[in-house]
Amino acid sequence: MIIILLKSVKMDSEVQREGRLLDIVDDEWRKEKLPNDDIQVPIEEVPELDNGNDDRESLKDQDKKWTDVAIQNISQEVNGTQRT
């Protein structure tokens, strides 16, 4: 496959290309395959797929969530009244 880059000057904001022929894809390149490598991923980075809700968050992402249920304590401290 040969890709032709044409030079077009219409506006300053448009990309200006030189009028050269570039052979970037050939049959040999097209037949190449990437190796099927096994990649080690830390367990905290792997999404939990068994929870049934199709959630793709990793354990690390889940730990970052703010899940504190003591919100009422924050509002009481802001108002100056704190229950003990």
N, C-alpha and C positions, 0 to 999 in steps of 0.2 A: 504494500500500500504506500502510495506517495502522497504526502500532504503538501499542498502548495500554499505558501504564505505570500499574500499579496500586500502591496503597500497601498494603503488608502489614507488620504489626508482630507478629512472633512471638518473635523473640529479639534481643538487643542486637547479636549478631554478624552478623545478616542485613542486607542492603542495604535501606534504606528509600527507596521511590520515591514521587514525587508522582503523584496521579491525573490527569495531564493527557494530552491526545491530542497526539502528535507526528507530523507528516507528514514523514518523512525521506527516503522514496524515492518519486519520481513517475516518470511515463513519460519525461519529458524527461531526467531524470538517468540513467535506465536505458539510454537510447539513446546517451549520451555515450561516446566512446572515447578512451583515452589515446593520445597521439602515439607513433609508432614511431620513437623517437630512436636515433641511433647514439651509443653511449657509448664513449669512448676509455678503454681499460683498459691500464695499464702491462704490458709483456710479462712481468715477474716475478710479476704477480698472476694471469696466465692459467693455468689447469690444463693440464698436458700430457696430451693425449688420445691420442697416438700410441704410448704405451708398452704397450698391450695388456692391462694388468692392471686396467683400469677405476679407476685411482687418480685422485682428484680434487685432489691437492695441487698447489699452485702452486710455481713455482721458488723463491719466497721461503720458502714453508713447508718445502720440501726442504732449503734452505740452513740452516734453523734446527735441523735434526736433528743429534744428536750421533753422528758416524760415525767417531770416533777408534778405531783398532784397537790402540793401545798401552795397553790396559787393564792388562796385566801390569806395566808400568812404574809405574803408580799404586800397585798393591798392594805392589810392592817398596819404593817410597819410604815407604809407611806403615809397613812392617815394619823399616825402617832399613837394608835391604840394597839397594844399587843396583848393577846391572851396567853396565859401560862397554863 
